[in-house]
Amino acid sequence: MASPQASVADSRLGLTPDEIQLLRRHQQIALSQAGSSSSRAASNASSQGRLLLDPSSLQALSYHFDRLLQAIQQRMQYLNQQTQIATQVQYDRAGNAIQMADQEIARFREILRQIDELEVEFDKVRRIREIVRQYRARVEHLGRRLG
């Protein structure tokens, strides 16, 4: 069993109950990974509401938290990279969509310009047709008068 000098009461650490549970769990993991015989002592201390403070337990816990923090930092770096990639992909897609929209707008404007030209040509042809009809009507009228 852990001696009073090698352990401390949970309540003296200023941690929330969830944080104490997390600390106990990680102390167990750290000691079991280190192959320490302190794992049983940590379990006993935990059942008494205490945490081990002996040098080997603290060293194992320190190494464990160092590895854990490194793994968290690596995961955060990975997630940041993935976020940057996803952002760039969306930016590229948006850029492509804008470029395609600009091309379609330009194509639509060209179609409207051609329609305007055709309408002008149509109006010209319609006026010419009317003039031709009038001349034809005159010629037929003159032909009937002369004939």
GIPE-V768984 format. One record per residue. N is the residue number from 1. PSI is psi in whole degrees, -180 to 180 (none if undefined). D_LAST is the distance of its C-alpha to the last C-alpha in Angstrom with 2 decimals. Layout:
n=N psi=PSI d_last=D_LAST
n=N psi=PSI d_last=D_LAST
//
This chain:
n=1 psi=148 d_last=139.55
n=2 psi=137 d_last=138.22
n=3 psi=156 d_last=140.79
n=4 psi=-32 d_last=140.07
n=5 psi=-27 d_last=139.98
n=6 psi=6 d_last=137.33
n=7 psi=165 d_last=134.99
n=8 psi=148 d_last=133.50
n=9 psi=138 d_last=132.52
n=10 psi=-41 d_last=128.75
n=11 psi=-20 d_last=128.82
n=12 psi=-7 d_last=130.10
n=13 psi=-13 d_last=127.00
n=14 psi=27 d_last=124.71
n=15 psi=156 d_last=122.10
n=16 psi=163 d_last=120.13
n=17 psi=-39 d_last=121.02
n=18 psi=-40 d_last=117.86
n=19 psi=-37 d_last=118.77
n=20 psi=-44 d_last=122.33
n=21 psi=-43 d_last=121.02
n=22 psi=-43 d_last=118.76
n=23 psi=-45 d_last=121.68
n=24 psi=-46 d_last=123.96
n=25 psi=-44 d_last=121.37
n=26 psi=-30 d_last=120.82
n=27 psi=-41 d_last=124.55
n=28 psi=-46 d_last=124.97
n=29 psi=-46 d_last=122.15
n=30 psi=-44 d_last=123.54
n=31 psi=-36 d_last=127.06
n=32 psi=-35 d_last=125.99
n=33 psi=-32 d_last=123.84
n=34 psi=-8 d_last=126.74
n=35 psi=30 d_last=128.96
n=36 psi=146 d_last=131.34
n=37 psi=-7 d_last=134.16
n=38 psi=-9 d_last=133.31
n=39 psi=-43 d_last=130.56
n=40 psi=-40 d_last=133.13
n=41 psi=-38 d_last=134.68
n=42 psi=-39 d_last=131.25
n=43 psi=-44 d_last=130.70
n=44 psi=-44 d_last=134.10
n=45 psi=-40 d_last=133.52
n=46 psi=-41 d_last=130.12
n=47 psi=-19 d_last=131.70
n=48 psi=8 d_last=134.03
n=49 psi=29 d_last=131.18
n=50 psi=161 d_last=132.00
n=51 psi=142 d_last=130.31
n=52 psi=142 d_last=132.12
n=53 psi=13 d_last=132.72
n=54 psi=156 d_last=134.81
n=55 psi=-43 d_last=133.74
n=56 psi=-38 d_last=132.50
n=57 psi=-44 d_last=130.42
n=58 psi=-37 d_last=128.94
n=59 psi=-45 d_last=128.21
n=60 psi=-42 d_last=126.49
n=61 psi=-41 d_last=124.50
n=62 psi=-47 d_last=123.58
n=63 psi=-42 d_last=122.36
n=64 psi=-47 d_last=120.47
n=65 psi=-34 d_last=118.69
n=66 psi=-47 d_last=117.94
n=67 psi=-41 d_last=116.27
n=68 psi=-45 d_last=114.49
n=69 psi=-39 d_last=113.18
n=70 psi=-43 d_last=112.06
n=71 psi=-40 d_last=110.20
n=72 psi=-43 d_last=108.57
n=73 psi=-41 d_last=107.58
n=74 psi=-42 d_last=106.10
n=75 psi=-41 d_last=104.15
n=76 psi=-41 d_last=102.90
n=77 psi=-44 d_last=101.84
n=78 psi=-47 d_last=100.02
n=79 psi=-37 d_last=98.28
n=80 psi=-43 d_last=97.36
n=81 psi=-44 d_last=95.86
n=82 psi=-37 d_last=93.92
n=83 psi=-43 d_last=92.68
n=84 psi=-42 d_last=91.55
n=85 psi=-48 d_last=89.78
n=86 psi=-40 d_last=88.05
n=87 psi=-44 d_last=87.06
n=88 psi=-40 d_last=85.67
n=89 psi=-46 d_last=83.71
n=90 psi=-39 d_last=82.20
n=91 psi=-45 d_last=81.48
n=92 psi=-44 d_last=79.77
n=93 psi=-44 d_last=77.77
n=94 psi=-42 d_last=76.74
n=95 psi=-43 d_last=75.82
n=96 psi=-41 d_last=73.77
n=97 psi=-41 d_last=72.09
n=98 psi=-44 d_last=71.25
n=99 psi=-43 d_last=69.95
n=100 psi=-40 d_last=67.80
n=101 psi=-42 d_last=66.54
n=102 psi=-41 d_last=65.70
n=103 psi=-42 d_last=63.78
n=104 psi=-38 d_last=61.84
n=105 psi=-45 d_last=61.11
n=106 psi=-43 d_last=59.83
n=107 psi=-43 d_last=57.68
n=108 psi=-42 d_last=56.34
n=109 psi=-40 d_last=55.55
n=110 psi=-41 d_last=53.68
n=111 psi=-45 d_last=51.64
n=112 psi=-39 d_last=50.86
n=113 psi=-44 d_last=49.87
n=114 psi=-38 d_last=47.48
n=115 psi=-44 d_last=46.02
n=116 psi=-44 d_last=45.51
n=117 psi=-44 d_last=43.72
n=118 psi=-38 d_last=41.49
n=119 psi=-41 d_last=40.71
n=120 psi=-46 d_last=39.73
n=121 psi=-41 d_last=37.52
n=122 psi=-45 d_last=36.03
n=123 psi=-40 d_last=35.25
n=124 psi=-47 d_last=33.61
n=125 psi=-41 d_last=31.45
n=126 psi=-43 d_last=30.53
n=127 psi=-44 d_last=29.51
n=128 psi=-42 d_last=27.46
n=129 psi=-44 d_last=25.82
n=130 psi=-41 d_last=24.96
n=131 psi=-44 d_last=23.53
n=132 psi=-43 d_last=21.45
n=133 psi=-42 d_last=20.23
n=134 psi=-45 d_last=19.38
n=135 psi=-41 d_last=17.42
n=136 psi=-45 d_last=15.62
n=137 psi=-40 d_last=14.86
n=138 psi=-46 d_last=13.64
n=139 psi=-43 d_last=11.47
n=140 psi=-40 d_last=9.96
n=141 psi=-44 d_last=9.75
n=142 psi=-39 d_last=8.17
n=143 psi=-39 d_last=5.58
n=144 psi=-37 d_last=5.06
n=145 psi=-36 d_last=5.66
n=146 psi=-26 d_last=3.68
n=147 psi=none d_last=0.00
//
